[in-house]
């Protein structure tokens, strides 16, 4: 595990309320923030820090990111 990812996980442990604003792809395990993340969360800079640490990550209804979905569809079309 890279130091960057470990630092991100430590931050998430300190602020467990941020988990509800994160998406994780079930295939590639990429973590990013939800596109509907508000400008401010509670008091302070939680939303701004989430945006600094993570990239936006859209996932579909079964929690697969668009990159993995493209690869999955390509493999299905090859069969």
CORJOZI-V223665 format. One record per residue. N is the residue number from 1. RES is the residue in three letters. PHI is phi in whole degrees, -180 to 180 (NA if undefined). Layout:
BEGIN
n:N res:RES phi:PHI
n:N res:RES phi:PHI
END
This chain:
BEGIN
n:1 res:UNK phi:NA
n:2 res:UNK phi:-73
n:3 res:UNK phi:-63
n:4 res:UNK phi:-60
n:5 res:UNK phi:-66
n:6 res:UNK phi:-64
n:7 res:UNK phi:-61
n:8 res:UNK phi:-63
n:9 res:UNK phi:-66
n:10 res:UNK phi:-64
n:11 res:UNK phi:-63
n:12 res:UNK phi:-64
n:13 res:UNK phi:-68
n:14 res:UNK phi:-70
n:15 res:UNK phi:-127
n:16 res:UNK phi:-62
n:17 res:UNK phi:-68
n:18 res:UNK phi:-76
n:19 res:UNK phi:-57
n:20 res:UNK phi:-69
n:21 res:UNK phi:-103
n:22 res:UNK phi:-111
n:23 res:UNK phi:-111
n:24 res:UNK phi:-138
n:25 res:UNK phi:-74
n:26 res:UNK phi:-74
n:27 res:UNK phi:-92
n:28 res:UNK phi:-96
n:29 res:UNK phi:67
n:30 res:UNK phi:-67
n:31 res:UNK phi:-116
n:32 res:UNK phi:-154
n:33 res:UNK phi:-88
n:34 res:UNK phi:-69
n:35 res:UNK phi:-59
n:36 res:UNK phi:-92
n:37 res:UNK phi:-60
n:38 res:UNK phi:-69
n:39 res:UNK phi:-63
n:40 res:UNK phi:-133
n:41 res:UNK phi:-123
n:42 res:UNK phi:55
n:43 res:UNK phi:-97
n:44 res:UNK phi:109
n:45 res:UNK phi:-118
n:46 res:UNK phi:-60
n:47 res:UNK phi:-63
n:48 res:UNK phi:-66
n:49 res:UNK phi:-67
n:50 res:UNK phi:-60
n:51 res:UNK phi:-65
n:52 res:UNK phi:-72
n:53 res:UNK phi:-82
n:54 res:UNK phi:-118
n:55 res:UNK phi:-97
n:56 res:UNK phi:-66
n:57 res:UNK phi:-140
n:58 res:UNK phi:-90
n:59 res:UNK phi:-128
n:60 res:UNK phi:-84
n:61 res:UNK phi:-66
n:62 res:UNK phi:-111
n:63 res:UNK phi:61
n:64 res:UNK phi:-115
n:65 res:UNK phi:-72
n:66 res:UNK phi:-64
n:67 res:UNK phi:-63
n:68 res:UNK phi:-67
n:69 res:UNK phi:-64
n:70 res:UNK phi:-61
n:71 res:UNK phi:-64
n:72 res:UNK phi:-62
n:73 res:UNK phi:-64
n:74 res:UNK phi:-63
n:75 res:UNK phi:-64
n:76 res:UNK phi:-67
n:77 res:UNK phi:-73
n:78 res:UNK phi:-75
n:79 res:UNK phi:-72
END
